Amino acid sequence: MSPDDFDSKLPIRTSCCPCGHPAGATHSGTTRREFLAAAGGVGLLGTALTGISWSAVAAAEVETPPKRRPLVVKPIFTYPKPQRRPQTSWRNWGGIQTEEDVRAEVVRIRGELDQLKTKADFPLEFLSLATVRRPEELAAHNDDINAADALLFYAGGDGGGNLMTNVNHIDGLGKDVIFFVRHRSGPLYYWYEGAMARFLHQHTDELATKAVGYEDVVVDSLDKVRWRLRSLCGLRNTLGSRILAVGGPGGWAQPAGVIPELARRRWQLDIQTLAYEELGKLIRVAKSDQSAVDQARRRADAYLGLPGTTLETQRQYVDNAFLLEQVFRGLMAEADCRAMTINSCMGTIMPMAETTACLTLSLLNDAGYLAFCESDFVVIPAGILLANICDRPVFLNDPTYPHDGIITLAHCTAPRRMSGEKLDPARIMTHFESDYGAAPKVEMPVGQTVTNIAPDFKAERWTGLLAKIEAAPLLPICRSQIDVRFDCTDDVLARHMPGFHWITGYGDCLREVGYALKRVSIQWDCLG
């Protein structure tokens, strides 16, 4: 949201689209409603929400959003059962040779599954352990396999019938697969030797499997299994997720409809649209609901009384931000979703709500919702994915130009609970470009490691960058701002910055993001 040159002949923006199109209009000049009708409405952009009453919204409002759904995993132990034969090779490599070995390994695996579930910082469910030797034995577990999101193969060996050497048996299951083998964590597995040449390459020089890639093979480490499961949990909660788009969906500086369609195809997003006309009606009635107004004021009192919170704008803007937040929470409950975005948030919302949406979106993110400004579906899928992986609020921001190993990231809607626990200090100021409303300047901690994702406009290539916060200055730009230091050269970063908006989150989640992107055929340029 960097400001235009106000001395130029370009209009002052009421949105972050550099073309300055008014709210509700597409780049071709048609209205949002006309565009929905022309595009087929539901097929392209999801369902248009109309006729919702304030009483319904107020009744639907809940304190906490829906939780992430668990990743459901089917563990499968494949094992050999060699029979001694004289004067010939009768067994493969491996420490599982007898029925007693098999029974001991089943006990060990079940114990490890319990460990994985106990230590998981994401919702995880394991179905019963299947023990199989031949392809036909998988059929007895079809119900569980169909119900599972992913399969965890403990690949000890097999009993012939090409269970593992015929790639079609695994690829044909149509599931994400983690292929676990033992070297030192227990009895050596045969597939510690055979994973590459016999399984992944299928006796060729190239990767021949579809469901399993090099990154899906894990040797010994339960921690490496766990972070892959964390990634898949984030992905499963992102694919097909529903999001409320106030003012309709868009894509920063891109032709109308193109980016939402990419998001729908790549991520199967269910985009529920709400026209500003509908929102305006709800806000007007909410303002006349004394109970709702009193509730917003009480909640604003409590918020401004939090340690590390400083008010530097008019109090009424904060009260109105809380009332708007109550409207949005009710709308998300009505739409049965935990994610929302708002289009034309630099202008259209202000006369309706008599504040800006900046603080409102910050509050929603801190409460566990996924709330994004600008309705930019170039970057919103990255925000949903990262938040679903790390289960913490994320920060949609504008990047600047990298120099001397640092880059400044800024926006007016930063969450305060990006650690997932405590609130960072914040000054509640005006939104910078309008000098109006309420926006948090979040004082993000110096030294904090952050994951940064820069998606491209074509939904084909994302760049990932690990960095550390070096400063949280107060430049004349969007209120929440950080200078982050990175390790690659300025030139490398500059050449790997597609699109525009970035998503930033606390901690290092680069490997989880990259692992998930393979499943949606997006290239991951990890600058590490």
Number of C-alpha atoms within 10 A of each C-alpha: 21 16 15 15 10 10 8 8 8 12 14 16 21 19 20 23 18 18 14 16 19 17 21 22 17 19 15 10 13 14 15 19 16 15 19 21 12 11 13 12 16 15 13 21 25 23 17 18 17 12 8 15 14 20 13 13 22 21 12 17 18 14 9 13 19 13 13 17 15 16 22 22 23 22 25 22 21 22 26 25 17 15 10 10 9 7 6 7 8 10 14 16 15 19 18 24 18 14 11 10 14 20 11 13 19 17 10 12 17 15 11 13 16 12 13 19 15 11 11 15 14 23 16 18 16 20 15 13 19 18 17 20 21 18 17 11 13 17 10 11 16 12 9 17 22 13 12 19 19 23 23 20 20 25 23 25 28 23 16 15 12 14 21 25 20 15 20 14 15 21 15 10 15 15 17 20 24 23 22 24 27 22 17 11 12 14 17 19 27 23 26 21 17 19 20 19 16 17 20 24 18 19 13 12 10 11 16 16 17 16 19 20 17 12 11 17 20 19 16 17 14 16 13 15 19 19 19 21 28 25 25 25 27 28 25 22 19 23 19 16 18 20 25 29 29 28 26 30 28 26 23 22 18 16 12 20 19 16 23 23 19 19 24 21 12 17 18 15 21 21 27 23 27 21 19 20 12 16 22 16 15 22 21 13 14 21 15 10 14 11 11 18 18 13 15 21 20 13 16 19 14 10 15 17 12 12 11 13 18 17 16 13 18 15 17 15 23 30 23 26 28 28 25 28 20 24 21 25 26 22 28 23 20 17 20 16 20 24 25 27 25 26 26 26 21 22 18 20 23 16 10 18 20 18 26 31 30 25 30 26 29 28 23 25 26 23 16 21 24 25 31 30 25 25 26 26 25 27 28 27 22 24 25 25 25 28 25 26 27 24 19 22 30 33 27 29 26 18 22 16 12 19 14 9 16 21 20 21 25 26 26 32 30 33 31 25 23 23 19 16 10 10 19 18 19 23 20 24 23 27 26 20 19 15 12 17 26 31 34 30 31 26 22 26 15 14 13 14 18 22 21 29 27 24 26 20 21 15 21 14 19 25 23 27 22 24 27 21 21 20 17 21 16 13 11 10 18 25 28 27 25 26 21 23 22 22 14 14 14 17 11 11 21 13 8 19 21 17 19 18 25 26 26 27 23 24 18 17 20 21 15 22 27 19 20 23 20 13 12 14 12 18 14 21 16 17 17 16
